[in-house]
Structures are given as C-alpha cells and as structure tokens.
C-alpha cells in the first residue's frame, strides 16, 4: 500500500470513529456538558408520612411554589396555623405512594387554645407542591373534643387481608354512597360493617346513648341538602383507606325542632373500607361561610 493510500485509510477510520462516537453520545443524552435529567425518587409510605409529620410540626416547609390552603383559603405557609402550634400530637394518618399523597390528623395548642387539624400534602418531582389544612378551634365547629391529645387510631394502620380488599373504584363508591345518603337523609344504600364507627373532630357520633346511631343512620341529616365539591385524592388499597374532601351546605332553618344557622362545613374524612363496606370514618371538620369554595375545585 502506498503512503497516500495509508493516509487515506487512516483518515476514513478516524472519521468513522468520530461518527460512531457522536451516535453513542446522542443516544445517551449527550456528554458531560449535557447530562440527562434524573427523575427524583418517589417517596414510599413511610417517607410520605414522615414528611407530612414534619410539615405538621413545622419542622419542614413546602416548596416555595406550593399551593397552600387553610379552611379553603389560600395562605402563605408562614401564616398557616400549623406554623405556630405547640404540643402537636398526631392520632391518625394515611398515605398513597402511587399518587404521592399523605394526610395526618392531629391536635395542638395555639397560644392556649386547643386545635384539631388535618394536613394533606402532595409531592411532585421530589417537592411538596400541595398542602391542604383543615383547622378548627373550639367554637369553630359543632363538635370538639373534651380533651386533647386524642388516642391513636391504630385501625387505619392495619393491612386488610387480600381477600377482603376493595378496588379503588369500590372504595370511592362506598364513600360516595355515604355522602349521597347524607344528602338524601337516608342511609339504606350505604354499605357499612356492623361495628362501624364515625369520629368527627375527636368526638364519636355513633354507638352512643341515647340514640346509638350507626354509620348509616343518616335520617338525622335532613338539614344538609347538598354535599358538594367531592374529591378523593388519596387511596391506600392495602389498608382499605380512601380520603374524601367535601363540603356540606346548610341553608339554615328549623329541622326536627332544632334551629340551624346558615353555613357550610369543610370536611376531610378518611374511610376504612373492608370487603366493600365502611368500617371507620375519621374526620376533621370546620364551619365556613355558606357557599365558600374549598380552594381546590
């Protein structure tokens, strides 16, 4: 081979090598100066609950761009009630690793005033992008516990046997049936277990004298004609949990000999569903002006 031919072959080999290198770099998203984006790792249940607890204890903050509401109104994180609470104690919790959501229920002290609250958070791309608070001091809801903190609701942590688990659609249907029953003041179509309990703001509203109401004893709710803005942002099929956030509208008037002032009630309710039936309802609720939005619908 002549010297010219050798040089020509070497040149062609060099160009081929450069072309192959370019293709490889392109397929890998570029070289060191153009690294491929790395997705933030998802949070598992323990991670989500830990982060929600940190938020509730004001040991962490949402992302600067996060949407934050308290009782339906958009607020700054520094102005939220949880930013100034002391003695925070949590008694119920739920998480949805698939949709990166968590909620915790707790109590605390706000400058000498006891508080019940729930805090829902959502994560996206490794950041807390949503925080939704429902907060009630004594006098801001029709129900309030006689003392705080409240006992841990361990039932919500229990894993449901596989044979008794419900699909997400079935759990939402059970919760929807409950809210429909309140609107109709008729719980005949609401699927509940014989031992179902409903606790609102730390007060049990079922299985108590003199009426010993059941979870589907909904005839007493004739004063609530509308349950609106229903959302189900969190589902944990393994534990049978579905979170419903809704508003009860109370136009006002006298029902069953009792006068009801016009108002709405914002509620964050976790339902425990086993075999398609509601076994437990744990709720935080707070009065808001009639017709007010939730801040999310």
N, C-alpha and C positions, 0 to 999 in steps of 0.2 A: 504494500500500500504506500502511495506517495505521501510526502509531508502534507500536501494540500488536502488529500483525502482524509488523513488522520485528523487534521484540524476541523474539517467539515463534520466528521463523525462525532468528535468531541463536542462541537457546538450544538449539534442536534440533540445529543444526550443531555446536555445542560438545559436546553430549552424544554425538553420533555420532563426533566426532573422538576423544574420550576412550575410547569403546568400541573403536574400531579400534586405538588405541594399546595398550590392555590386551591385546587379542588378539595383537598383534605381540610384546609383551613376553613373554606366556605361551609363545608358540611358540619364542621364542629362549632360554627358560630363565630369564627374569627380567631385571631391570635390573642396575645396577652393584652394588646391595646383595646380589644373589643370583646370582653368576656361575656359569655352567655348569661342571661339573668337566672338567678337561682331562686326558686319558689320558697317562701317562708314555710317552715314545717308546721303542720296542723297540730293543734292542741288536743290531747286526749281528755277524757272526763276529769281525771284528777287535776290536770293542768288548768282546764276551764274553771273548775270550782275554786281552785286556789287563786286564780286571777280575779274571779268575782268577789271572793272574800277580801282580797287586798283592796279592791275598789270600795267595798262596803265599810272597811276600816280606815279608809283614806290613806292607805299605805302605798297606793299607786293611783295613776290618773289615766283616763282615756287618751287616745291620740288627739293632738291639737285640732284636727279637723272633724272630730267625732260629733255626731248628733246626740244631744243630751236633753232629756225632758224630765220634769218632775211634776207629777199630777197633771200631765197633759200639756204643760207649758214648757217651751224651750228655755233652758237656763245655761249659764256658764257653770263649769264644773266647780269653780271656787265658790259659787253661790248656792250649790246644792246642799240640802240639809245634812247629807252624809259627810260633808266636808268638816262639819263642826260637832258631830256626835261623839260622845264618850261612852264607855261601858258597852260597846257593841257586842251583842251575843246573837249568833245565828241558830235557828232551830229547824230550818227546812232548806232543801237545795235540790236542784235538778240540772242536768246538762245534756246537750245534744252535740256529740262530737262531729257528726256528719255535717251539720249546718253551723257549727262553731258558735253555739249559743249556750248561755248558762243563766240561771236565776237563783238567788239566795233570798231567804226570808229571815228577818231579824228584828231585834229591838235595840233601843239605845236611849241615851239621855241627852236632851237638847236644852242645855242651860237650866236644868232642874225639871224639865218637862219630859215625861216618858213618851217614846215614839215607837210605833210599829212601822215596818217598811218592807218593801221588796225591791230588789235591784236586778234587772235583766241586762245582760251585756251580750254583744255580738262582736266577733273578731273577723277580720278580713286581711289577708296578706300580712299576718303576724301582728296586726294592730287592733286595739279595741276601737271600733268605729261607731258603736251604738251603746248608749246607756239609758235605760228607762227606769225611772224611780216612781214608785207609788208610796207615799209617806203620809201617815196620819198621827197627829197628836190627839190627846183626849179632847173630845168635843167636836172633832172634825169628821167623825163617822158615828153611826148609830151604835156600833159595837166597839168596845175597847177592853183589854184585859184588866183584871183586878190587880195584877202584879206582873212585873217583868223581872228577869227574862223568862222565856217560855221553854217548856220541855222539848227536847229534840224529837222530831217526827221521824223515827227510825224506819217506819214502814216505807217511806219514799225511797230509802236506800236499798230495800230488798229486791233481789233479782227475781223476776217472775219465771216459774218453770216454763220451759219451751212449749209444752203442750197447752199452756194457758195464756200464752202471749197473743196480743192482738196486733193487727196491721195498723199502720199509721192512719189509714183511712177509717178503720173501725173505731180507733180511739177518738179521732176528731168527730166522728158521727155520734159517739156516746156523749161527748161534751156538748155538741150542738143540740142533741135531744134534750139535755138538761136545760140549756138556755131557752129552747123552744118551749119547754114545759113551764118555765117562769113566765114567759110572755102570755101563755095560754092559761096560767094558773091551774095547770093540770099536769101531773107527773106520771100519768098512767103509762106513757110510752117511754119513760126514762129507764134505761137498764141499770139497776143498782144491785149490789150484794146485800144480803140480809144484815151484815154487820157494818154497812157503810156509815161513815161519819163525815160531817161537814164542820169545819172550823174556820171562822172568819175573824181576822184581827185577834187571834188567840182565844176566841170565845166559841165554845161548842154550841151550835144551833140545832143539833139533832140529839135524839135519845135523852132528852131532859124532861123532867116533870114541869108543868102539868100535862103538856101536850104530847110528849115523847114523839116528836116529828121524825120521820125518816128522810133520807136524802131525796126521795121523790114525793114527799108530802108538800106539794107546791101550790096547793089551793089557797094558801095564805098570801100569795104574792099578787093579788088582784090589783094592787096599786102600781105594779110595774108592767105597763103595756108594751114596752119596747126594750129589747136587748140588741144593741147596735154595735157597729164597728168591730165585729168579731175577728180576732186574729189568733193563729195557732203557730207561733214562731219556733217552738221548741218541742221535740218529740224524742223520748228515750224508750224505744220498744222493749229493750232488755228489762227495764224496770217498770214498764207499763205506764209511763208518765207523759202527759200532754199538757202544755201550758196554754191556757186561754186568757186573752186580754180583751175585755169587753167594757161596755158602758150600759148601765141600767138607767133609763129615763123615767122619772117620776113626775108627772104633770101636777100632782097635788090634788087634794080633796079628802073627803072622808070615806074610809073603807072599813067595813066591819066595826064601825063605831069609833074608829081612830082617825085623827086628823094627820095627814101627811103634807109637809111643806114641799113646794116645787123644788126639785133638784135633780141632778144626775149623780150616779155613783160610778167611779172608775174602779175596776177590779182586775187584779192579776191572780188567776186561780190555776193551781196545779191539780190535775185529776190523776188519780191512780186507777188504772183500768186493768182488770184481770178477767180473762175469758169474755171480753166484750162488755163487762159490767163495771160500773164505777164503785170503787171500794173506799176511796178517801177523796175529800176536797179540802184543799188548804188554800186560803185566800187572804190577800191584803186588800182592803177597800178604803176609799176616801171619798167624801162628798165633794162635788164640784158643781159650779153653776149649771143649771138646766140647759142642755144642748151643747155644752162645751165639747171641743174635739179632744182626741187622745194625743194628738201631736204626731201620729204615725199613719193615720188613714187618709 
